[in-house]
Amino acid sequence: MNQHVNDVKYVGWVMESVPVVVFENYELSSMTLKYRRQCSQSDALQSMCSPTSCTTKLEKEAEVEVNGASCSYTAGSQTSIPNVAKCVPPHLQFTHLLRLQVDGAEILQGKTQWRLKKSKHLH
């Protein structure tokens, strides 16, 4: 009604920047979001995530479009994606940022924590 984006959209945009390999091997255990300012449906956004120091670095670069918003993920490489399930830690953590594409103004900052899916635990 007021042309602002609701919380569910923000969560979706945050999740778009998480590498697919994380969804394949992990489940979300917690999410913390800090809203900085509102955005409207017509705003173009960048959605970025970065693994924190406790995360095995993934070899991944991706650009995706989300409702006209450009979302990207880039991380360094210590393991290759096909072998991630064999060498990943039991927990991952990512830092997230949504910002306006036009001037870089921060919309949202966040953190997600992930735990290895039960079927992926190594014995």
C-alpha positions in Angstrom: 0.0 0.0 0.0 2.8 2.5 0.9 5.1 1.2 -1.8 7.7 0.0 0.7 9.2 -3.4 0.7 8.2 -5.7 3.5 10.4 -7.9 5.8 9.8 -11.1 3.8 11.3 -9.5 0.6 14.4 -8.4 2.5 14.9 -12.0 3.8 14.5 -13.3 0.3 17.1 -10.9 -1.1 19.5 -11.8 1.7 19.1 -15.5 0.9 19.7 -15.0 -2.8 23.3 -14.1 -2.2 24.1 -17.3 -0.3 25.9 -19.9 -2.6 23.8 -22.8 -3.7 26.4 -25.3 -2.2 25.5 -23.9 1.2 21.8 -24.8 0.7 22.7 -28.2 -0.5 24.8 -29.1 2.6 23.5 -26.8 5.4 20.3 -25.7 7.0 19.8 -22.2 8.4 20.1 -22.1 12.2 19.8 -18.4 12.9 19.4 -15.0 11.1 20.0 -11.5 12.6 19.0 -8.5 10.5 19.6 -4.8 11.2 17.4 -2.5 9.1 19.1 0.8 8.3 16.5 2.4 6.0 13.5 1.5 3.9 13.5 0.9 0.2 10.7 1.0 -2.4 9.7 -1.5 -5.0 11.3 0.5 -7.7 14.8 0.7 -6.1 17.6 -1.4 -7.6 19.6 -3.2 -4.8 22.8 -5.1 -4.5 22.8 -8.1 -2.2 26.1 -9.3 -1.0 27.4 -11.9 1.4 30.8 -12.8 2.7 31.8 -15.8 4.8 33.2 -14.9 8.2 36.5 -16.2 9.5 34.9 -19.4 10.8 33.7 -20.4 7.4 35.7 -22.4 4.9 36.1 -20.2 1.9 34.2 -21.3 -1.2 35.3 -20.8 -4.8 32.2 -19.0 -6.1 31.3 -15.9 -8.1 27.7 -15.3 -9.1 25.5 -12.5 -10.4 21.7 -12.9 -10.1 18.8 -10.6 -10.8 16.1 -10.3 -8.0 13.1 -8.2 -8.9 15.4 -6.0 -11.0 18.0 -5.8 -8.3 21.6 -7.0 -9.0 22.8 -9.4 -6.4 26.4 -10.8 -6.3 28.5 -13.1 -4.2 32.2 -13.4 -4.3 34.5 -15.4 -2.0 38.1 -16.6 -2.0 39.1 -20.2 -2.7 40.5 -22.8 -0.4 38.3 -25.7 -1.6 36.5 -26.4 -4.8 32.7 -26.5 -4.8 32.4 -30.2 -5.8 34.4 -31.2 -2.7 32.9 -28.8 -0.2 30.6 -31.5 1.4 33.8 -33.5 2.3 35.8 -30.7 3.8 33.4 -28.2 5.3 33.1 -27.4 9.0 29.9 -28.3 10.9 28.9 -24.6 11.1 29.1 -21.7 8.7 28.5 -18.0 9.2 27.9 -15.3 6.7 27.7 -11.5 6.9 25.2 -9.9 4.6 24.7 -6.4 3.1 21.8 -5.0 1.1 22.5 -1.6 -0.4 21.1 0.7 -3.0 22.7 0.3 -6.3 22.6 3.9 -7.3 24.5 5.4 -4.3 25.5 2.5 -2.1 23.3 3.5 0.8 22.9 0.7 3.3 19.4 -0.8 3.5 20.2 -3.8 5.7 23.1 -5.6 7.5 22.8 -9.1 8.7 24.3 -12.4 9.8 23.3 -15.9 9.1 24.5 -19.1 10.8 24.2 -22.5 9.2 24.6 -26.0 10.5 25.5 -29.1 8.5 22.4 -31.1 7.5 22.1 -34.3 9.5 22.5 -36.4 6.4 25.8 -34.6 5.6 27.6 -35.3 8.9 30.8 -37.2 8.4 31.5 -40.1 10.6 
